Amino acid sequence: MIRASGESDDQVGDRANDPIRVTGADIRARVIGEGANLGVTQRGRIEAAQHGIKLNTDAIDNSAGVNTSDVEVNIKIALARPEREGRLSPDDRNSLLAAMTDEVGALVLRNNYEQTLALSLAERKGVAETGFLSRLMQSLEQRGLLSRAVEFLPDDAAIAERARRGQALTRPELAVLLAYAKLTLYDDLLVSAVPDDPYLARELSQYFPREVQDKFPDSVQAHRLRREIISTNLANAVINRCGPACVVRLIDETGADVPTIVTALVAVDESYGLKRLHDAIDGLDTRIDGQLQLSLYAAIQDLLLSRMVWYVRNVDLTVGLDSVIARFGPGIRQIAAGLDRTLPEDLQAGRSRRRQDLIDAGVPADLAGELADLDALVSAPDIVLVAERTNRAISDTETTFFAAEANFRLDRIIAGARSVPANDNFERLAIDRAIDQIAAAERRLVASMLANGDSGQQAAGNWLAAHPEATRIRRSVEEIAASGLTLAKLTVAANLLGDLVKN
């Protein structure tokens, strides 16, 4: 039994355990898992976490039980229809329920695995994530959904003081925000049209055990809680994959509403096949260093977040997920398949080094290759868009795109921009806006290079020869890229690149 040093046993209100209660600062364990409710006060958890102990909350550690009950109820609702119609006898129903035990357990454990992984990724970001988490709390308060005092969450002044000392929110605090983020997103999705998108019917197949889907597919598709199940799955996917503050962060960055942001996540995830990569990284448990494994998850999360913003800004998501995924998915796969011949020498060398480093660390060669491709594939939707606008082949557009990047050092600018320190959320938004301006300028530049029928380095060289004024801009951008980026330098680079092609 654990309380905070600043709490008394009377405040805990559990007299039977007073003789065995200790404070969070007294714990000598490295990890705590709570097998029951109320064994640790929230303030005790926070104090323990601040002393380096790994722990969540009782709600996180015991969530599998609640999850199992939900799945059980929804399975029984699905089976009620064939029972009424005489297609399933009571004995067969009971046998079927028993036969699904292992798969239900696996589905539930999968959900809980992803939930604790989300906490680990948020914790890994540390102080860099504090501004976004602060915005999440402010947003929840404005909607009347959160009382920081009740949940023992720090106010803005306390957050600022922690940031000054280099201290991030603790894992137990992140666990509370994770729960609020999921509940709020679920409510927002349920009143939207998102659960009605035909593409998302597949969420039902990911929720129900295979035996139910195979034997009674009509009952699954016609489930009376269909929209609620889809909304729950989507809320879990968004927050587990992108972090507690991701929705508020993307609203601030793009001005989009919740349905648009969630639709963008599904579109990016499916276009890139990120779930398959995510599952492959899961398979590396105990086979590679834990921190390396977290960094691989983080690389996918970074790609997912950045491309969600891109899709919101550049794609009409109202046409439906089937259409959007069919538009971008094949092109992204074609671009990935062509990287061996389209990347310039220096980018190719970096890609090869990354792949070999991952192999040396124990990552299987095929997976290491796919993960090493992610940096280059950030630009894949831009390439698809330029190919559409210029009516040029994906392969020609791809080689020209990477040639343009190499000539203007755009890859270094964009990569460096993502690590520019931001003192507050507004500076982070300014950095994001500058990156977006650079990407837009790059699309215009590549389209202009392709206009004369050439491609690759030849197109880039001919364009530079025909635009001598671009040499000065290229030199200035190279100097900025090599001098250590700041927000001011990034803004100047974005403006310079914007001057290259005005339309």
Phi, psi and omega in degrees: 000132190226136172230174175277158179299328181275002178256150174258163176299326178297321179294327179294320176075037180220073190299329183300334183253009179306318185294338184248012183274139176233172179265161178301328181288342182272347187293138178247002176284162176264330182222141176235130171242127183268115180271359180207167180279150169070015176285336181227134175284157180296321177295326176295320178298313183299317179297317179298317180297322179291346175260017172090008181271138179271119176201159180252236170224166178298326180296320178290312186291338181248016186288341181297325180296315178295317180300317180299317179299318179299313181297318180300313180298316182290328174295317181294325175295318179297323182280345182298324182295308177296332174296312181298325183274003177079012179272351183217117179280160178304319180294317179295324177300312182295322178294320179295317179300317180294322182292337183270002187305310184294319182291321176299316178301318180294319179297317181293315180297326177298315178301317183287327174301311183294327181292316179287330174297320178301320178294319180296320179291320178294319178296322181297327181290334175062222185298332181300336182266352188300319181299319179293320179293324176297318177297323177299314180296318178298319180296316179295322178295317180299330179271001180072026185255352185218137167243112182298324181297317181296322184266006179057040176262146184290145175281178186298323180294318179293323178295317180297321180293318177298315180300320179299326180271001180077023181254128179267175172295147181279166181299318177298325176292319176298324180296320178295315181293326177300315180296314179298319181297318180293314182298318181293317180295320177302312180298319180293323181289323185297330180266008179255179178269358185303314181296348182268354178297125183305328181299329186278002173301335179295340176299329178293322180291335178277346182267318186268147176299154184301324182299320179291317181297318184289320186272328185223059183299328180294323179291326177293311183293331182261015182305133185290345175252028182306309183295321180294320180294315179297317179297320178297313180299318180293317179299317177297316182297315183297309185287320178295321185277329188244350177103159184301324188265005192296321184293314177298319179301313183287329173297315178297319185286326190244339186076006182282164177269173184300313180303320180295318181294317180292320176299321178297320179300312181297319181298314179294312182303315183283322179298321182268346185068039186287331180297321178298318177296318179301315180296323179295323177292324175305322182292354179269004178309130179067358181262337176228169179302137184299321180291325175296317179299317177298322180294328177290317174301318182296323179297319177292319179297318179298316178298315181299313181296314183293322181283334172299315177299317181298313181298318179301320186277336191238355186232139173279100184278353181285350181283351179105150185294321179306314183293316182295315182293321178294332180286318188256328185304307181299321179296318179297319179295321178294320178297317179299319181292338184262002186299329181302330183250347186260336182286138174297164189303314184292321178291324178297320180295318179296320178297316180295320179297317180299316180298314182293321178300319180292319178298316179298333180272001175106003178280132178305147190301316182297315179293320179301320179295317179295320180291325178291340180281344191299321181301316180289326185283353173304325183275357187302315178297326175299318181295316178300317182296316179295320179300320178296314186290330182260354183058037177251159180295151177304317183297318178294317181294321181297311181295323180289320179301311181289330175294319177297317178301315182294320182291328182250008179057034184291329179297321180290320179298310184292318178297317179292327182298326184289346178250008177293127181292141178240129181282337179205180184295327181292322176294323177297319178295323178295319177297315179300318180295321178296319178298319179296321178295321178295317180297319178295319178296322179295320177298317179295321181296314181294320178299321179293321179295326182281348191295333184268006176096348178278175176209167177066211182295330178297317178296318180295316180296317178296321181295316180296322179294327180276351181229074184300333179294339181291336180299319179296316180295318179300317180297318180296318179295320178299318179296318179297315182299328184269354190259002184089107188286142168231172178300318181297314180295322179296319179296319178297316180299318179298318179293319178298313181294327177295334180282346184296311181225116189277340184226000000 
